[in-house]
């Protein structure tokens, strides 16, 4: 259900008049879901790596194991 005033504003939009309300609403919902998924992924990364411990103790010190070629 939509507020009549909001629907009126939507229906007055050029893109809605050209493509139709349903097409614009489908694109808006698809964009909303894409943004939400990106936020969920970003939040998962923050939860996994945001505590400052990086990859954890199981990989601690790996950066000292690498051998860099001499120039």
FIVEX-333115 format. One record per residue: x, y, z of N, C-alpha, C in turn; residue number from 1; residue in three letters. Coordinates in Angstrom, 3 decimals, always signed. Example, Ala and Ser with C-alpha at 12.3 -4.5 7.8 and 13.67 -1.06 7.14 Angstrom:
REM residues 2
+13.190:-5.690:+7.800:+12.300:-4.500:+7.800:+13.200:-3.300:+7.800:1:ALA;
+12.850:-2.250:+7.080:+13.670:-1.060:+7.140:+12.900:+0.030:+7.870:2:SER;
REM end
This chain:
REM residues 71
+0.852:-1.174:+0.000:+0.000:+0.000:+0.000:+0.893:+1.231:+0.000:1:UNK;
+0.491:+2.207:-0.763:+1.232:+3.445:-0.882:+0.337:+4.616:-0.537:2:UNK;
+0.939:+5.610:+0.033:+0.271:+6.870:+0.301:-0.122:+7.495:-1.047:3:UNK;
-1.321:+8.002:-1.129:-1.811:+8.585:-2.385:-0.945:+9.752:-2.854:4:UNK;
-0.461:+10.549:-1.918:+0.385:+11.687:-2.277:+1.699:+11.196:-2.890:5:UNK;
+2.271:+10.152:-2.314:+3.507:+9.584:-2.849:+3.265:+9.006:-4.249:6:UNK;
+2.161:+8.304:-4.435:+1.838:+7.768:-5.751:+1.643:+8.884:-6.776:7:UNK;
+1.037:+9.963:-6.350:+0.852:+11.104:-7.253:+2.184:+11.684:-7.697:8:UNK;
+3.099:+11.820:-6.757:+4.436:+12.321:-7.099:+5.155:+11.354:-8.023:9:UNK;
+5.013:+10.061:-7.747:+5.645:+9.050:-8.585:+5.070:+9.095:-10.000:10:UNK;
+3.770:+9.136:-10.101:+3.119:+9.145:-11.412:+3.434:+10.402:-12.219:11:UNK;
+3.783:+11.481:-11.565:+4.123:+12.729:-12.258:+5.543:+12.709:-12.821:12:UNK;
+6.346:+11.740:-12.424:+7.738:+11.652:-12.859:+7.815:+11.269:-14.337:13:UNK;
+8.740:+11.916:-15.068:+8.907:+11.656:-16.504:+9.240:+10.194:-16.796:14:UNK;
+10.149:+9.627:-16.009:+10.559:+8.238:-16.236:+9.390:+7.282:-16.022:15:UNK;
+8.582:+7.544:-15.011:+7.408:+6.700:-14.740:+6.405:+6.828:-15.881:16:UNK;
+6.218:+8.027:-16.382:+5.291:+8.220:-17.492:+5.780:+7.519:-18.750:17:UNK;
+7.086:+7.476:-18.950:+7.664:+6.840:-20.136:+7.653:+5.307:-20.012:18:UNK;
+8.162:+4.787:-18.877:+8.360:+3.345:-18.716:+7.230:+2.640:-17.969:19:UNK;
+6.470:+3.378:-17.213:+5.407:+2.791:-16.414:+5.819:+2.636:-14.957:20:UNK;
+4.844:+2.718:-14.095:+5.083:+2.630:-12.657:+5.727:+1.314:-12.263:21:UNK;
+5.231:+0.203:-12.792:+5.756:-1.108:-12.417:+7.222:-1.271:-12.782:22:UNK;
+7.595:-0.807:-13.976:+8.995:-0.926:-14.407:+9.913:-0.129:-13.493:23:UNK;
+9.500:+1.071:-13.160:+10.319:+1.914:-12.276:+10.386:+1.303:-10.884:24:UNK;
+9.290:+0.774:-10.400:+9.277:+0.147:-9.077:+10.161:-1.099:-9.063:25:UNK;
+10.146:-1.901:-10.140:+11.028:-3.079:-10.206:+12.490:-2.660:-10.136:26:UNK;
+12.858:-1.606:-10.886:+14.249:-1.132:-10.855:+14.610:-0.603:-9.469:27:UNK;
+13.679:+0.103:-8.842:+13.945:+0.647:-7.505:+14.140:-0.479:-6.486:28:UNK;
+13.323:-1.502:-6.556:+13.444:-2.628:-5.633:+14.738:-3.388:-5.883:29:UNK;
+15.087:-3.600:-7.149:+16.331:-4.298:-7.476:+17.531:-3.517:-6.950:30:UNK;
+17.519:-2.202:-7.099:+18.618:-1.370:-6.590:+18.675:-1.426:-5.067:31:UNK;
+17.530:-1.379:-4.411:+17.476:-1.492:-2.957:+18.116:-2.801:-2.492:32:UNK;
+17.751:-3.906:-3.152:+18.288:-5.208:-2.765:+19.792:-5.300:-3.037:33:UNK;
+20.275:-4.705:-4.133:+21.720:-4.687:-4.410:+22.466:-3.925:-3.316:34:UNK;
+21.951:-2.773:-2.961:+22.592:-1.966:-1.908:+22.586:-2.692:-0.574:35:UNK;
+21.472:-3.319:-0.265:+21.375:-4.053:+0.997:+22.397:-5.184:+1.033:36:UNK;
+22.544:-5.908:-0.072:+23.509:-7.015:-0.138:+24.934:-6.496:+0.027:37:UNK;
+25.248:-5.365:-0.617:+26.586:-4.770:-0.459:+26.854:-4.394:+0.998:38:UNK;
+25.844:-3.837:+1.663:+26.003:-3.486:+3.086:+26.225:-4.731:+3.928:39:UNK;
+25.487:-5.801:+3.631:+25.655:-7.046:+4.375:+27.063:-7.606:+4.194:40:UNK;
+27.579:-7.565:+2.987:+28.932:-8.052:+2.724:+29.949:-7.186:+3.451:41:UNK;
+29.794:-5.866:+3.367:+30.717:-4.959:+4.053:+30.667:-5.175:+5.560:42:UNK;
+29.477:-5.376:+6.103:+29.348:-5.637:+7.543:+30.031:-6.943:+7.926:43:UNK;
+29.913:-7.954:+7.078:+30.565:-9.233:+7.362:+32.086:-9.064:+7.384:44:UNK;
+32.625:-8.296:+6.456:+34.067:-8.033:+6.459:+34.481:-7.290:+7.720:45:UNK;
+33.682:-6.289:+8.116:+34.008:-5.540:+9.336:+33.980:-6.441:+10.561:46:UNK;
+33.001:-7.329:+10.628:+32.929:-8.249:+11.768:+34.122:-9.203:+11.764:47:UNK;
+34.519:-9.655:+10.576:+35.598:-10.636:+10.492:+36.970:-10.020:+10.741:48:UNK;
+37.185:-8.816:+10.247:+38.529:-8.249:+10.291:+38.615:-6.936:+11.061:49:UNK;
+37.514:-6.474:+11.612:+37.477:-5.169:+12.244:+38.041:-5.101:+13.649:50:UNK;
+38.399:-6.218:+14.243:+38.880:-6.189:+15.621:+40.364:-5.871:+15.714:51:UNK;
+41.007:-5.622:+14.578:+42.416:-5.262:+14.586:+43.356:-6.450:+14.637:52:UNK;
+42.832:-7.641:+14.678:+43.678:-8.824:+14.742:+43.964:-9.405:+13.365:53:UNK;
+43.445:-8.762:+12.341:+43.724:-9.220:+10.990:+43.214:-10.620:+10.746:54:UNK;
+44.083:-11.499:+10.304:+43.680:-12.860:+9.965:+43.753:-13.820:+11.149:55:UNK;
+44.141:-13.326:+12.290:+44.162:-14.160:+13.475:+45.501:-14.811:+13.738:56:UNK;
+45.563:-15.518:+14.845:+46.818:-16.125:+15.282:+47.314:-17.234:+14.355:57:UNK;
+46.396:-17.920:+13.680:+46.838:-19.032:+12.840:+47.744:-18.578:+11.691:58:UNK;
+47.672:-17.298:+11.313:+48.530:-16.786:+10.248:+49.501:-15.721:+10.751:59:UNK;
+49.614:-15.589:+12.050:+50.518:-14.587:+12.615:+51.960:-14.883:+12.190:60:UNK;
+52.661:-13.868:+11.779:+54.060:-14.001:+11.418:+54.309:-14.406:+9.977:61:UNK;
+53.273:-14.641:+9.206:+53.466:-15.066:+7.821:+54.220:-14.031:+7.015:62:UNK;
+54.023:-12.762:+7.366:+54.670:-11.698:+6.605:+56.189:-11.714:+6.773:63:UNK;
+56.687:-12.322:+7.806:+58.151:-12.415:+8.026:+58.752:-13.610:+7.299:64:UNK;
+57.909:-14.489:+6.781:+58.367:-15.698:+6.087:+58.730:-15.450:+4.636:65:UNK;
+58.186:-14.419:+4.067:+58.432:-14.151:+2.653:+59.867:-13.725:+2.401:66:UNK;
+60.354:-14.054:+1.235:+61.708:-13.658:+0.834:+61.561:-12.726:-0.346:67:UNK;
+62.092:-11.536:-0.209:+62.023:-10.556:-1.277:+63.305:-10.584:-2.079:68:UNK;
+63.221:-10.527:-3.389:+64.438:-10.541:-4.201:+65.231:-9.262:-3.993:69:UNK;
+66.535:-9.405:-4.084:+67.375:-8.229:-3.957:+67.402:-7.501:-5.285:70:UNK;
+67.452:-6.209:-5.219:+67.485:-5.396:-6.452:+68.842:-5.404:-7.085:71:UNK;
REM end
